[in-house]
Amino acid sequence: MGVFERFLTLWVAICIAAGVGLGFLIPSAFSALASFEYASVNFAVAVLIWVMIYPMMVNVDFHSIKDVGKKPKGLCITVVVNWLIKPFTMVGLGILFFKVLLVDFVQAETAREYIAGMILLGVTDIVVPSKTLLLSVVLYVVVPLAAGFFTRTKLLKKQSSESVASFMARLKLFSIVGLLATVVLLFGFQAKTIIAQPFVILLIAIPLVIQSYGIFALAYGWAYLWRVPFSTAAPAALIGTSNFFELAVAVAISLFGLESGAALATVVGVLVEVPVMLSLVSIANRTKSMFPILPMSYR
């Protein structure tokens, strides 16, 4: 890993401090940025998130999609954990913490927003405006996906596959700037809440950390019992554990607003995920010998 990746937690922490400080010192600037929106979609945040998502889309090898069924075990673990297990465990943890254990410390409406931020559409009575839904899908999915596909196709036609890696290397700086600027912006919007209730960051972080380690243990343990080789088991468990917080932040802001508890919960998710995922990678590397060494053509 490079210097940035190795100390990502530090950079994110610095940006959080900077965002809170700037939001407290110059709230008018953040209020002006917050007003730059349409159908509850903030364009300043949308641009920054698009900058983060676009490189990921360029890196997607669309031609390999046809081969996903050749090694089904890893895909099965990831899909089941992501779609059939993780949403429900997050709902359970959110309700346990914010409606049972911490009910005396968090207001009911705020608790609802925290839970929604943790699981996004895990709350059944959320009404999504059609304009917000359509604009969010176009901005955060259709546009970056189309741009990534178009860019990758052009690069492969004119040059070799190595040109994609070269192009991605040049985009890396923009992705980093987008991530850090988004953190500064979001914590700037939340500055008043954080300064007034600094303990809330810890309250949100605890169930997120429990969820991450619990889901990883489940997916990794499943892979071990299923005799999946380490080269597939570790990525499957890590992918199942990780969250697409860039999109989660965007959706939370669109549905609940920039200064909502839901937006804050997704931003805390960014802070938590970095050190947690690094620790899980370390755990996986230390337990590599427990898994069978099988050819990649296993079934």
C-alpha positions as CSV (number, residue, x, y, z in Angstrom):
1,M,0.0,0.0,0.0
2,G,1.1,3.6,-0.6
3,V,1.5,6.3,2.0
4,F,-2.1,7.5,1.6
5,E,-3.7,4.0,2.0
6,R,-1.5,3.1,4.9
7,F,-2.5,6.1,6.9
8,L,-6.0,6.5,5.6
9,T,-7.5,6.5,9.1
10,L,-5.2,9.5,10.0
11,W,-6.2,11.5,6.9
12,V,-9.9,10.9,7.5
13,A,-9.5,11.9,11.2
14,I,-7.7,15.1,10.1
15,C,-10.5,15.9,7.7
16,I,-13.1,15.2,10.3
17,A,-11.5,17.7,12.6
18,A,-11.1,20.2,9.8
19,G,-14.7,19.8,8.8
20,V,-16.0,20.3,12.3
21,G,-13.8,23.3,12.9
22,L,-14.7,25.0,9.6
23,G,-18.4,24.3,10.1
24,F,-18.2,25.9,13.6
25,L,-16.1,28.9,12.4
26,I,-17.8,29.7,9.1
27,P,-21.3,28.1,9.2
28,S,-22.6,30.6,6.6
29,A,-20.3,29.0,3.9
30,F,-21.7,25.5,4.6
31,S,-25.3,26.9,4.7
32,A,-24.7,28.3,1.2
33,L,-23.4,24.9,0.0
34,A,-26.4,23.2,1.6
35,S,-28.8,25.4,-0.3
36,F,-27.3,24.3,-3.6
37,E,-29.7,21.5,-4.2
38,Y,-32.7,20.2,-6.2
39,A,-35.2,17.6,-5.2
40,S,-33.2,17.2,-1.9
41,V,-30.1,16.2,-3.9
42,N,-27.2,18.4,-3.0
43,F,-25.0,19.1,-6.1
44,A,-21.8,19.9,-4.2
45,V,-21.9,16.5,-2.5
46,A,-23.1,14.8,-5.7
47,V,-20.0,16.1,-7.6
48,L,-17.6,14.9,-4.9
49,I,-19.2,11.5,-4.7
50,W,-19.2,11.1,-8.5
51,V,-15.5,11.8,-8.4
52,M,-15.1,8.9,-6.0
53,I,-17.4,6.5,-7.9
54,Y,-16.2,7.1,-11.5
55,P,-12.8,5.5,-11.0
56,M,-14.4,2.4,-9.6
57,M,-16.7,2.1,-12.6
58,V,-13.7,2.5,-15.0
59,N,-12.0,-0.4,-13.2
60,V,-15.0,-2.7,-13.7
61,D,-14.3,-5.4,-16.3
62,F,-17.8,-5.8,-17.8
63,H,-16.6,-8.7,-20.1
64,S,-15.8,-10.9,-17.1
65,I,-19.5,-10.8,-15.9
66,K,-20.2,-13.8,-18.1
67,D,-17.8,-15.9,-16.1
68,V,-19.2,-15.2,-12.6
69,G,-20.9,-18.6,-12.5
70,K,-17.8,-20.6,-13.0
71,K,-16.7,-20.3,-9.3
72,P,-20.0,-19.9,-7.5
73,K,-19.0,-20.5,-3.9
74,G,-17.4,-17.1,-3.3
75,L,-20.2,-15.3,-5.1
76,C,-22.8,-17.2,-3.2
77,I,-21.3,-16.2,0.2
78,T,-21.1,-12.5,-0.8
79,V,-24.6,-12.3,-2.2
80,V,-26.3,-14.2,0.7
81,V,-24.4,-12.2,3.3
82,N,-25.0,-8.8,1.6
83,W,-28.6,-9.2,0.7
84,L,-30.1,-11.9,3.0
85,I,-28.3,-11.5,6.3
86,K,-26.6,-8.1,6.7
87,P,-29.7,-5.8,6.3
88,F,-31.6,-7.7,9.0
89,T,-28.7,-7.9,11.5
90,M,-28.2,-4.1,11.0
91,V,-31.9,-3.5,11.7
92,G,-31.6,-5.6,14.8
93,L,-28.5,-3.9,16.1
94,G,-30.0,-0.4,15.3
95,I,-33.2,-1.2,17.2
96,L,-31.3,-2.8,20.1
97,F,-29.0,0.2,20.6
98,F,-31.2,3.2,19.8
99,K,-34.7,2.0,20.8
100,V,-33.7,-0.2,23.8
101,L,-30.3,0.3,25.3
102,L,-29.9,4.0,24.5
103,V,-33.6,5.0,24.5
104,D,-33.0,7.5,27.4
105,F,-30.1,9.2,25.6
106,V,-31.5,9.7,22.1
107,Q,-34.7,11.3,21.0
108,A,-37.2,9.0,19.1
109,E,-37.0,10.9,15.8
110,T,-33.2,11.1,16.0
111,A,-33.0,7.4,16.8
112,R,-35.1,6.7,13.7
113,E,-32.7,8.7,11.5
114,Y,-29.6,7.0,13.0
115,I,-31.1,3.6,12.3
116,A,-32.1,4.6,8.8
117,G,-28.6,6.0,8.1
118,M,-27.2,2.6,9.2
119,I,-29.4,0.6,7.0
120,L,-30.8,3.3,4.6
121,L,-34.2,1.8,3.5
122,G,-34.3,-0.4,6.5
123,V,-37.2,1.6,7.8
124,T,-40.6,0.8,6.2
125,D,-42.3,4.1,6.7
126,I,-39.8,6.2,4.7
127,V,-41.5,8.0,1.8
128,V,-39.1,8.5,-1.1
129,P,-40.1,11.4,-3.4
130,S,-40.1,10.3,-7.1
131,K,-37.9,13.2,-8.2
132,T,-35.3,12.5,-5.5
133,L,-35.3,8.8,-6.4
134,L,-34.9,9.4,-10.1
135,L,-32.3,12.1,-9.8
136,S,-30.3,10.0,-7.3
137,V,-30.3,7.0,-9.5
138,V,-29.2,9.0,-12.5
139,L,-26.5,10.9,-10.7
140,Y,-25.1,8.2,-8.5
141,V,-25.6,5.1,-10.7
142,V,-26.4,5.7,-14.4
143,V,-24.0,8.6,-15.1
144,P,-20.8,7.1,-13.4
145,L,-21.6,3.6,-14.7
146,A,-22.1,4.9,-18.3
147,A,-19.0,7.1,-18.1
148,G,-16.9,4.3,-16.7
149,F,-18.0,1.8,-19.4
150,F,-17.4,4.4,-22.2
151,T,-14.0,5.3,-20.8
152,R,-12.8,1.7,-20.4
153,T,-14.1,0.8,-23.9
154,K,-12.2,3.6,-25.5
155,L,-9.0,2.8,-23.6
156,L,-9.1,-0.8,-24.6
157,K,-9.9,-0.1,-28.3
158,K,-7.1,2.4,-28.7
159,Q,-4.5,0.8,-26.5
160,S,-3.9,-2.3,-24.3
161,S,-5.3,-3.3,-21.0
162,E,-2.2,-1.7,-19.4
163,S,-3.6,1.7,-20.4
164,V,-6.5,1.2,-18.1
165,A,-4.1,0.7,-15.1
166,S,-2.2,3.8,-16.2
167,F,-5.4,5.8,-16.5
168,M,-6.5,4.6,-13.1
169,A,-3.2,5.7,-11.6
170,R,-3.8,9.2,-12.9
171,L,-7.3,9.2,-11.5
172,K,-6.2,8.1,-8.1
173,L,-5.4,11.7,-6.9
174,F,-8.9,12.9,-7.9
175,S,-10.5,10.0,-6.0
176,I,-8.5,10.7,-2.9
177,V,-9.4,14.4,-3.1
178,G,-13.0,13.6,-3.6
179,L,-13.1,11.3,-0.5
180,L,-11.4,13.7,1.8
181,A,-13.3,16.7,0.6
182,T,-16.6,14.8,1.1
183,V,-15.6,14.0,4.7
184,V,-14.7,17.7,5.3
185,L,-18.0,18.8,3.8
186,L,-20.2,16.4,5.6
187,F,-18.7,16.9,9.0
188,G,-18.9,20.7,8.4
189,F,-22.6,20.3,7.8
190,Q,-22.8,18.3,11.1
191,A,-20.5,20.6,13.1
192,K,-23.2,22.0,15.4
193,T,-24.6,18.5,16.2
194,I,-21.2,17.0,16.8
195,I,-20.0,19.9,19.1
196,A,-23.3,19.8,21.0
197,Q,-23.3,16.0,21.3
198,P,-19.8,14.6,20.7
199,F,-20.7,11.3,22.4
200,V,-23.1,10.6,19.5
201,I,-20.2,9.6,17.3
202,L,-19.3,6.8,19.7
203,L,-23.0,5.7,20.1
204,I,-23.3,5.2,16.3
205,A,-19.9,3.6,15.9
206,I,-20.4,0.8,18.4
207,P,-23.2,-1.1,16.5
208,L,-21.4,-0.5,13.2
209,V,-18.2,-2.1,14.6
210,I,-20.1,-5.0,16.1
211,Q,-21.9,-5.5,12.7
212,S,-18.6,-5.5,10.8
213,Y,-16.8,-8.1,12.9
214,G,-19.9,-10.2,13.2
215,I,-20.6,-10.4,9.5
216,F,-16.9,-11.0,8.7
217,A,-16.8,-13.9,11.2
218,L,-20.0,-15.4,9.7
219,A,-18.8,-15.1,6.0
220,Y,-15.2,-16.2,6.8
221,G,-16.4,-19.1,8.9
222,W,-18.8,-20.2,6.2
223,A,-16.0,-20.1,3.6
224,Y,-13.8,-22.2,6.0
225,L,-16.5,-24.9,6.5
226,W,-17.3,-24.9,2.8
227,R,-13.6,-25.6,2.1
228,V,-13.3,-22.5,-0.1
229,P,-9.6,-21.7,-0.8
230,F,-8.1,-18.6,0.8
231,S,-7.8,-16.7,-2.5
232,T,-11.6,-16.7,-2.7
233,A,-12.6,-16.9,1.0
234,A,-10.9,-13.7,2.1
235,P,-12.2,-11.5,-0.7
236,A,-15.7,-12.9,-0.4
237,A,-15.7,-12.3,3.4
238,L,-14.3,-8.8,3.0
239,I,-16.7,-7.8,0.3
240,G,-19.6,-9.1,2.3
241,T,-18.4,-7.1,5.3
242,S,-17.7,-3.8,3.5
243,N,-20.2,-1.1,2.7
244,F,-20.7,1.2,-0.3
245,F,-20.6,4.3,2.0
246,E,-20.2,6.7,-0.9
247,L,-23.6,5.8,-2.2
248,A,-25.1,5.4,1.3
249,V,-24.0,9.0,2.1
250,A,-25.6,10.3,-1.1
251,V,-28.9,8.5,-0.5
252,A,-29.1,9.5,3.2
253,I,-28.6,13.1,2.3
254,S,-31.1,12.9,-0.5
255,L,-33.8,11.4,1.8
256,F,-33.1,13.0,5.1
257,G,-31.1,16.2,4.5
258,L,-27.5,17.3,5.0
259,E,-27.9,17.9,8.7
260,S,-29.9,14.8,9.5
261,G,-28.9,12.0,11.9
262,A,-29.1,9.6,8.9
263,A,-26.4,11.5,7.1
264,L,-24.3,11.6,10.2
265,A,-24.6,7.8,10.7
266,T,-23.3,7.1,7.2
267,V,-20.4,9.5,7.6
268,V,-19.5,7.8,10.9
269,G,-19.6,4.6,8.8
270,V,-16.7,6.0,6.7
271,L,-14.7,6.7,9.8
272,V,-15.3,3.2,11.3
273,E,-14.8,1.2,8.1
274,V,-11.2,2.2,7.4
275,P,-9.6,0.8,10.6
276,V,-12.0,-2.1,10.9
277,M,-11.3,-3.3,7.3
278,L,-7.6,-3.0,7.8
279,S,-7.8,-5.1,11.0
280,L,-9.9,-7.7,9.1
281,V,-7.3,-7.9,6.4
282,S,-4.7,-8.5,9.0
283,I,-6.8,-11.3,10.6
284,A,-7.3,-12.9,7.2
285,N,-3.6,-12.9,6.4
286,R,-2.8,-14.4,9.8
287,T,-5.3,-17.3,9.3
288,K,-4.4,-18.1,5.7
289,S,-2.9,-21.4,6.6
290,M,-6.3,-22.7,7.9
291,F,-7.7,-22.8,4.4
292,P,-7.1,-25.4,1.7
293,I,-4.8,-24.8,-1.2
294,L,-7.0,-25.8,-4.2
295,P,-6.8,-25.0,-7.9
296,M,-8.9,-22.0,-8.9
297,S,-11.1,-24.3,-11.0
298,Y,-12.7,-25.8,-7.9
299,R,-16.5,-26.1,-7.7
